[in-house]
Amino acid sequence: MDPEVPSSAASATADRRLVLVAGTGRSGTSTLAGVLRRLGLHVPQPEVGSDSTNPRGFGEPQWVVDFHDELLHQTHVKVSDARPLAWERTAELTELPEVQQRLNAWLGSQFDHAAVVLIKDPRLSWFLPLWTAAAREHGVEPSFVTMLRPPPEVVGSKRTYYNALLQDGQGVAAWLNMMLGTERATRGSSRAIVRYHDLLGGWEQVVTGIGKELDLAPLSNIDQHAREEIGGFVDPGLRRIHLTFDDLDLPERLATMARRAWTSLDELASTPGSPEPLASLDDLSELYESYYLECEVVTQTSLNVAREEGHRRGVESPISGRTALLAVVFSVARRLPRWVRRLVPASLRARARARLGGRRVG
């Protein structure tokens, strides 16, 4: 121990924990956050207010939502984004000192309030490297909980409560991209993968399981008062969407990848660290990236027409003319192993994409 650091301060630092609830929206993250908050984990205040889409509350710190929205706008990434490229754009923010400093300062202020801090936001997965770096600045290794809900139910819930025009393929592609990226970003860390159905059907067993996986003492000893309060909060009737893959109209290849991803993630929820599902998910990441680029090439005419119509209306189109060229260049690059691609500095990758597309990235 550093002799200049008082033992009480060192003990306080050692007791700090950061729990990040990640994964796609409408997968039960709000329910889990509500349970964990009732067991003593600190949700930074103020929170996003409840509404008709989530009457029992979101469990989301308002500062975090605003911070993430700002970063998503800066990187031109959507909350539900199906593009594999979106992960690289948001990851580049981790290298920006001003972004790091803002998050580091805010997170430090939260540790002044409580030792165990809980962060939940459907935008969170896009910025897991940034949060990991911030946690380590405070001597903390973050822990992750990923909520898992069947993609047809996620799509149905989003269409019911957020976007009535959401198409099946669009929603499933966004789910697949989000879940593959979240799993990849949390692999090797302290994490738990939780099925939404299990949480609703037997929350106490799920919570104690999370406590063991993450070594979180507050989840190991649940007193009677908390048990009664959480029992009144967790309502199995919250699962209001009952859809299966048979209810969706999906391209065959996308449906096959989504089913396979669901099966692999479901297996990881039961057997964390099992090599077979991890290998399957790695393979799926490469397959999905290639599939998405192929779709961009095939739909190039539609993208060009949409851009031209936007120009005629005097509206800046979100679709740039870079798609075809990027598809050729990056289709070659993406065939290389991920560790090889990461040897190229993020700033250089950003400048290359900016030159191709004429747009500042990150």
N, C-alpha and C positions, 0 to 999 in steps of 0.2 A: 504493500500500500504506500502511496506517495505520502511522506511524512508531513507535507505542507497541506494536505487535505484533511480536514477534521473527520473523525470516524463517523460522526452522525451524518455528515454530508455524503460521505462515501456510501453509507448504508442506504440513504434515501435514493441515491442514484441506482444502486443495485436493485432496489425494489421497484423501479420504474418498469412499466410494460406498456407497449402500444399494440392494440388489437385492431386490425384493419379488416372490415367486412367487405369483401369484394364479390364481383360477379355481375351478371346482367340484372337490369331492373325487372320488377314484377316476378322475382324468384323467391321472395320470402325474406329478403334482407332486412326489411323494416320490422318484421315480426321478431327476427333474431335479435336485432338491436334493442328492441323493447324489452325482451327477456333479459339480455345481458345488463342493461341499465338497471333493471330491478334487482339485480344481484350485486350491485355496487360499482360497476364499471362507469367511469365518468364520460358522459356525452357532453362535449363543449357547448356552452350556451352563447347566444340564443339558438334554438332549433327552428328548422323550417316548420311552419304551422301545418296542422292536419287539414285535410279537405275531403271532398266526397270520394276521391279516388283512393284515399287512405285515411279513413276516419279515425283510426287508432294512433295515428302519428307516423312520421317517417324515420325519426331517430337520426336526423341529419343536421349537423351543425351548419348554420347559415353561412358562416365565414368560409367553410370548406366548399360549399356549393358555389358561392360567388367566385372564389378563387379558381375552382375547376372550370367554371363557365368562361372565365376570362382566358384561361389557358387554351381551352378548346377553340374559342373564337380566334385566338392568335395563330393556332396551328391548322385552322380550317378542318377540324375533326368534329364529327357529330357524336352525341351521347351514344346512339346506336349506329355504329359505323361498320359497314361490312368490308371495308378496304384493308387488306393486310398492310398496306403502306402506312395506315394511320398509326400503327405501333411505333414505327420509326420516327414519325413526326413528333409524337408526344414524348418519346424517350429523349429526344435531343434537348428538351427543356432542362433536363437534369444537369446539363453542362453550363447553363446560364447562371452566373453568380447572383444576379438580382433576384431571380426566382427562388434559388436555394435559400438566400438570406431571408426573404419574406416568410417562407415556410418554417425555417429554423427558428426564427424569432417567435412566431405564433405558437409553434409546438412547445417551445420552452415555457411560454406563459401558461400553457395548459398543464404541464407537469408541475407548475407551482400550485395548481389547484388540487391535483390528485396524482397518485402514483400510477394508476392504471387508467389509461385513456383509450376510449373507444371511438373509432371513426368509421362511419358508414355513409356511402354515397354511390349511386350507380355510375357516376363518372370516375370513381376512384381507380378502377382497374387501369385506366389509361396512364396513370401517373404513379404506379407502384415503385418504379426505380427512384423517383423523386422522393417519395415518402420514406423509402428504405434509407436513402442517403441522409435525410433529415433526422430520422430516428438514431442513426449511428453517430450523428454529431452530438447527440445527447447521451451517448453510451448505451443505447438500447438496440437490441435486435428485435425487429417487429415480428409479430405473429399474425397469421392470416386465417380467416374463415371464409370459405367460398360456398355460397348457397347454390344448390343444384335442383332445378325444376325441369321437367320435360319441355323441350322446345315448343311443341304445339301449344302447351298451356301458356307459356310465356308470350308467344305470338298472340294468342287469343286474348290474353289479359291486356296486352298493350293496345290491341285494336279496340277493345271494349272501353278502356279508360283513358287512353292517350291519343290514339290516331286511328280513326275509323277507316281511313283509306289505306292502312298498312297492308301490303300484299304478303301472301304467305312466303314467297321466295325471298323477298327483301328481309322479312323478319327473321326467318331461319338463318339466312346468311349472316346477319348481324349477330345473332346468338352464337353461331359457330365461331365467328371471328373473335368475339368477346371471350368465350369460354376457353378456346385454344390459347389465346394470348394470356389470359389470367392464370391458367394452369402453368404455362411456361414461365411466367414471371415469379410465381410463388414456389416453384419446384426447388427442393433442397433447403427450404426454410421451414420454420415451425409453422405448421398449417393443419387445418382440418377441413374436410369437404363434407357438407351436411345436406342431406336430402330434405327438401321442403316438406314432403309428405311425412317424413319421420318426425320433424319438429312439431307439426300439428297433431300427430297421433300420439306422441309420447315425449313431450318436451324435456322432462326431467332426465330421462335416460340419455337424450341427445346432449343436453348441457353438461352432464357429468362426463360424457365421452369427450366433449371439447376440452373440459378442464384437464383431463388426463393427457390428451394429445398435446396441449399447449402449456401444460404445467401451470395452470391458473388456479391458485388457491380459492378465490372467491366462488368458483363454480363447483367446488368439491363439497362444501358444507352448506346446504340449503336449509335455512330455518323454516319453521312452520308459517311465519308471517309472509315470507317471500313466496313460499309454495302456494299459499292461498291467493296472493296477489297475482302471481303469474298464471295460476290456473284460471283466474277470471279474465286475464288478458289474452291468452292463447285460445283462439276459437277455431275448431276444425272447419267451421262453416266459412272461414275466410277463403278456402279453396273453392272459388265460385266458377272456375273455368275447367271444363272437363272435355279436353280434345285429345286426339291421338294423331299420329302421322297419317292415318287413313282419312282424316278429316281435312287434310291440307292438299292443295294443288301445287306440287313441287316438281322442278326438273329432276329427272331420275338420279343424276350424279350428285346433285346437292342433297337430295333425300338420303342417298346411301351414305354420304359423308356425315350428315347430321345424326343419323341412326348410330353409326359407328362411334362417333364422338360421345353420344349419350351413353352407350354401352360401356365405353372405356372409363368415362368419368364416374359412372355408377359403380363400376368395379373398384375404382380408387377410393370411393367413399367407404367401402367395406374393407379393403385391404390396402391401406396407404403405403405407397412406395413399391407396390408390385411392379416388376419390370415389364410385364406384357402390356398392360394398358398404357404405360409411359411410352413404350416404343410405338404403339399404335397411334398415340396422339402426336408424336413427332412426325410420323409418316403423313398423318392427316394435315398437319400444318403445311408441309410441302405441297401436298396434293391441292389443298384449298388455294394456296397462293397461285399455283399454275392455272387452276380453274378460273379464278377471278380475272387474271390477266387475259385468258382466252376470251372470256365474256366481254371484256373491254374492247378487244380487237374486233370481235364479231359485231358489236353494237356501235362501232365507230361512226357510221352514218347517222344514227339517231343522236349521238353526242354532238356531232358537227351541226346538225340541223337545230338542236336546242340552243347551241351557242350562237348561231347566226340569228335565230329569232330573238334571243336576248339582246343582241347588238342592235337589231332593228327597233326594238322597244326602248333602247337607251338604258337597258338594265344590265348591270355587270353579271355575267353568267358565272355560276359556281363551277362550270365545266371549262377547263382550259384546253388549248390545242395540243397539249403535251402527250395525250393518252397513247396515240399510236407509237410515237417514238419511244416513250417510256416503256411501253409493252415490249418492244424489241430489245431495248437495252437491259431492262431489269429482268426480262424472262431469262436472259443468259446469266445475269448475276445471281438470281434466285436459285439457280440450279447448283450453285456452290454451297457447301456446308455453311450453316449460320455462323460458326466460329470464324470462318475465313472472311465472311463479309464484315464481321465486327472488327477486323483488323484495320479497316478503313475508318479513320476518325469520323465521328458523327457530323462535325462541322463541314468536312469535305463532301460527305454524302449530301448534306443540305445544299451546299453551293452547286453541286452537280445538278441536283434536281431543279434548283432555281434557274440555272442557265438553260436547262431544257424547257422549263415551263414559263420562264419569265416572271416567276413569282417568288417572293421571299418565303422561305420555309423555316418554321421554328423561331 
